[in-house]
């Protein structure tokens, strides 16, 4: 399938244009480490990435991937819920990515939830620098995913414009269970 047709990969295409070396980003859901690696390779050794996941298995997979690609040095792996990100991060950030749902290849009963995700979004936008971006891939096809997607959209819709510019990118034909993307940028 074309990269433009997969929400997670489309988020990378957009972020590729926005991330600069030396910036600070958060991967709110480390999972198998693909988003963390993407961010780490772009911010480089002078940047910083914080990666969160509640599952030890996810943190270990992410660590292994980063070690293989020689990016671990500027990444902090945190085994905790993204809803606690302000306990770890006090500095302004340039962006955050969420890839919600469950750990691919892991226990599908362990999923992100609307309450913790909204709390994490609120905390991240409080420390988001001007021009910063929030990318959220939602997965309405898993148990509870439709509710989480609905609540994320409801929250983002209420962000004031200006300074917020919020977009959604989703498939409009076929299944309504396909993943889709929200992007929010805090304008200068």
C-alpha positions in Angstrom: 0.0 0.0 0.0 1.2 3.5 -0.8 2.7 5.6 2.0 0.0 8.2 1.4 -2.7 5.7 2.2 -1.3 4.6 5.7 -2.0 7.1 8.4 1.2 6.4 10.4 3.4 6.8 7.4 1.6 9.8 6.2 2.3 11.4 9.6 6.0 10.8 8.9 5.8 12.5 5.5 4.3 15.6 7.1 6.6 15.7 10.1 9.6 15.2 7.8 9.0 18.8 6.6 8.7 20.2 10.1 11.5 18.5 12.2 14.9 20.2 12.3 18.2 18.9 13.8 18.6 19.9 17.5 14.8 20.0 18.3 13.0 18.2 21.1 10.2 15.7 20.4 8.2 13.2 22.3 7.0 9.8 21.1 4.0 9.3 23.4 3.6 5.6 22.4 7.0 4.0 21.7 5.5 0.7 20.6 8.0 -1.2 18.5 10.2 1.9 18.2 9.5 3.0 14.6 8.2 6.5 15.5 11.0 6.9 18.1 13.7 6.0 15.5 12.1 8.3 12.9 12.3 11.2 15.4 15.7 10.4 16.7 17.2 10.2 13.2 15.8 13.6 12.3 16.6 15.6 15.5 20.1 14.1 15.5 22.7 14.0 18.3 22.1 17.7 19.2 18.4 17.0 19.7 16.4 15.0 22.2 13.6 12.5 22.0 11.6 11.3 24.9 9.8 8.0 24.3 7.0 6.7 26.6 5.4 3.3 26.8 3.7 1.4 29.7 5.0 -1.9 28.5 8.5 -3.2 29.2 8.4 -5.2 26.0 7.9 -2.0 24.0 10.7 -0.2 25.7 13.0 -3.1 25.1 12.1 -3.4 21.4 12.6 0.4 21.0 15.9 0.3 22.8 17.2 -2.5 20.6 16.2 -0.7 17.4 17.8 2.5 18.5 21.0 0.7 19.5 21.1 -1.0 16.1 20.8 2.4 14.4 23.2 4.2 16.8 20.5 6.7 18.0 20.1 5.7 21.6 22.4 8.3 23.0 19.9 11.2 22.6 16.8 9.3 23.4 15.3 8.9 26.9 13.1 5.7 27.2 10.5 6.0 29.9 8.4 3.1 31.0 5.4 5.0 32.2 2.1 6.3 30.8 2.2 9.2 28.5 -0.3 10.9 30.8 2.6 11.4 33.2 4.9 13.2 30.7 5.1 16.4 32.7 6.7 14.4 35.6 9.7 13.8 33.2 9.7 16.8 30.8 10.0 20.4 32.0 11.5 22.0 28.9 9.6 23.3 25.8 9.2 20.7 23.1 8.9 21.1 19.3 6.4 18.3 18.8 4.9 15.0 19.9 3.6 12.0 18.1 0.9 9.6 19.2 0.3 6.2 17.5 -2.6 5.0 19.6 -4.1 1.6 20.1 -2.1 -1.5 21.1 1.4 -2.8 20.7 1.6 -4.6 17.3 2.5 -8.2 18.1 1.8 -7.7 21.8 -1.2 -8.1 24.1 -4.2 -6.6 22.3 -6.0 -6.1 25.6 -3.5 -3.5 26.7 -4.5 -0.3 24.8 -4.3 3.4 25.1 -7.4 5.0 26.5 -9.3 8.2 25.8 -8.7 9.6 29.3 -5.0 9.1 29.4 -4.6 10.3 25.8 -6.5 13.5 26.4 -4.5 14.2 29.6 -1.3 13.6 27.7 -2.4 15.9 24.8 -3.3 18.6 27.3 0.1 18.3 29.0 2.0 18.3 25.8 0.4 21.4 24.3 1.2 23.3 27.6 4.9 22.8 26.9 4.7 23.0 23.1 6.9 25.7 21.6 5.4 28.2 19.1 5.3 26.5 15.7 5.3 23.1 17.4 3.2 20.2 16.1 1.1 17.4 17.6 0.5 14.3 15.4 -2.1 11.7 16.5 -2.8 8.5 14.7 -6.1 7.0 16.0 -7.3 3.4 15.4 -11.1 3.2 15.6 -11.0 -0.6 14.7 -10.0 -2.0 18.1 -12.1 -2.3 21.2 -12.4 1.2 22.7 -10.5 2.8 19.7 -13.6 4.4 18.3 -14.4 6.1 21.6 -10.8 7.3 21.9 -10.8 8.7 18.3 -14.1 10.5 19.0 -12.8 12.1 22.2 -9.5 13.1 20.6 -11.4 14.8 17.8 -13.8 16.5 20.2 -10.9 17.8 22.2 -8.9 19.1 19.2 -12.0 20.7 17.7 -12.2 22.9 20.7 -8.7 24.3 20.4 -8.9 28.0 19.6 -8.0 29.3 16.2 -5.7 31.2 16.4 -3.2 30.0 17.6 -4.1 26.4 16.7 -4.4 25.0 13.2 -6.0 21.5 13.3 -6.4 19.1 10.4 -7.6 15.5 10.0 -6.6 13.1 7.3 -8.7 10.0 6.8 -10.2 7.7 4.3 -13.7 8.7 3.3 -14.8 5.5 1.4 -14.7 1.9 2.5 -14.5 1.0 6.2 -15.0 3.5 9.0 -12.5 1.4 11.1 -9.4 2.5 9.2 -6.7 4.4 11.1 -6.6 8.2 10.6 -4.5 11.1 11.5 -4.9 14.4 13.3 -2.4 17.2 13.0 -2.4 20.3 15.2 0.1 23.1 14.9 0.6 26.0 17.3 1.0 29.0 15.1 3.7 31.5 15.7 
